[in-house]
Amino acid sequence: MTLSMEIKAIKTGLDYQAALREIEGLMDAQLETPEGDSLDVMTALVEAFEARHYPIDEPDPSTMIKDRIL
């Protein structure tokens, strides 16, 4: 498999979507290969972008208990 995307910082929503498509194409990559390394790097970049732009707050304990009961 040849890598179709140059690895670069994810700065916009378009970059984010392109990175997700690239990751989808690399999902079957073997460990310790250039494709596997690209998958690791792209995944780290996407995780960093999501943490910055789509943060998920920790729920308070009472909300967690209520959600488990219901």
C-alpha positions as a Markdown table, in Angstrom:
| # | Residue | x | y | z |
|---|---|---|---|---|
| 1 | Met | 0.0 | 0.0 | 0.0 |
| 2 | Thr | 1.3 | 3.4 | -0.8 |
| 3 | Leu | 0.6 | 6.3 | 1.5 |
| 4 | Ser | -1.6 | 8.8 | -0.2 |
| 5 | Met | -1.5 | 11.5 | 2.5 |
| 6 | Glu | 1.4 | 13.5 | 3.7 |
| 7 | Ile | 1.4 | 13.6 | 7.4 |
| 8 | Lys | 0.8 | 17.1 | 8.7 |
| 9 | Ala | -0.9 | 19.0 | 11.5 |
| 10 | Ile | -4.7 | 18.9 | 11.6 |
| 11 | Lys | -5.8 | 22.5 | 11.7 |
| 12 | Thr | -9.2 | 22.6 | 10.1 |
| 13 | Gly | -12.3 | 20.5 | 9.8 |
| 14 | Leu | -11.3 | 19.6 | 6.3 |
| 15 | Asp | -7.9 | 18.3 | 7.5 |
| 16 | Tyr | -9.7 | 16.4 | 10.2 |
| 17 | Gln | -12.0 | 14.7 | 7.7 |
| 18 | Ala | -9.1 | 13.8 | 5.4 |
| 19 | Ala | -7.2 | 12.3 | 8.4 |
| 20 | Leu | -10.2 | 10.2 | 9.3 |
| 21 | Arg | -10.4 | 8.9 | 5.7 |
| 22 | Glu | -6.7 | 8.1 | 5.8 |
| 23 | Ile | -7.0 | 6.3 | 9.1 |
| 24 | Glu | -9.9 | 4.3 | 7.6 |
| 25 | Gly | -7.7 | 3.2 | 4.8 |
| 26 | Leu | -4.9 | 2.2 | 7.2 |
| 27 | Met | -7.1 | 0.1 | 9.6 |
| 28 | Asp | -5.7 | -3.2 | 8.4 |
| 29 | Ala | -2.0 | -2.0 | 8.5 |
| 30 | Gln | 0.4 | -4.4 | 10.2 |
| 31 | Leu | 2.5 | -3.3 | 13.2 |
| 32 | Glu | 6.1 | -2.4 | 12.6 |
| 33 | Thr | 5.5 | -1.3 | 9.0 |
| 34 | Pro | 5.5 | 2.1 | 7.4 |
| 35 | Glu | 1.7 | 1.9 | 7.1 |
| 36 | Gly | 1.3 | 0.8 | 10.7 |
| 37 | Asp | 3.5 | 3.7 | 11.8 |
| 38 | Ser | 1.4 | 6.1 | 9.8 |
| 39 | Leu | -1.7 | 4.8 | 11.4 |
| 40 | Asp | -0.2 | 5.4 | 14.8 |
| 41 | Val | 0.8 | 9.0 | 14.0 |
| 42 | Met | -2.5 | 9.8 | 12.3 |
| 43 | Thr | -4.5 | 8.5 | 15.2 |
| 44 | Ala | -2.4 | 10.6 | 17.6 |
| 45 | Leu | -3.0 | 13.7 | 15.5 |
| 46 | Val | -6.8 | 13.0 | 15.4 |
| 47 | Glu | -7.0 | 12.4 | 19.1 |
| 48 | Ala | -5.2 | 15.7 | 19.8 |
| 49 | Phe | -7.5 | 17.6 | 17.5 |
| 50 | Glu | -10.6 | 16.0 | 19.1 |
| 51 | Ala | -9.4 | 16.8 | 22.6 |
| 52 | Arg | -8.8 | 20.4 | 21.7 |
| 53 | His | -11.9 | 21.0 | 19.6 |
| 54 | Tyr | -14.5 | 18.5 | 21.0 |
| 55 | Pro | -13.6 | 18.0 | 24.6 |
| 56 | Ile | -15.7 | 15.7 | 26.7 |
| 57 | Asp | -16.2 | 16.8 | 30.3 |
| 58 | Glu | -16.1 | 14.3 | 33.1 |
| 59 | Pro | -19.6 | 13.8 | 34.5 |
| 60 | Asp | -20.2 | 14.4 | 38.1 |
| 61 | Pro | -20.7 | 11.3 | 40.3 |
| 62 | Ser | -24.4 | 11.8 | 40.9 |
| 63 | Thr | -25.0 | 12.0 | 37.1 |
| 64 | Met | -23.1 | 8.8 | 36.6 |
| 65 | Ile | -25.1 | 7.0 | 39.2 |
| 66 | Lys | -28.4 | 8.3 | 37.8 |
| 67 | Asp | -27.4 | 7.2 | 34.3 |
| 68 | Arg | -26.5 | 3.7 | 35.5 |
| 69 | Ile | -29.8 | 3.3 | 37.4 |
| 70 | Leu | -31.9 | 4.3 | 34.4 |
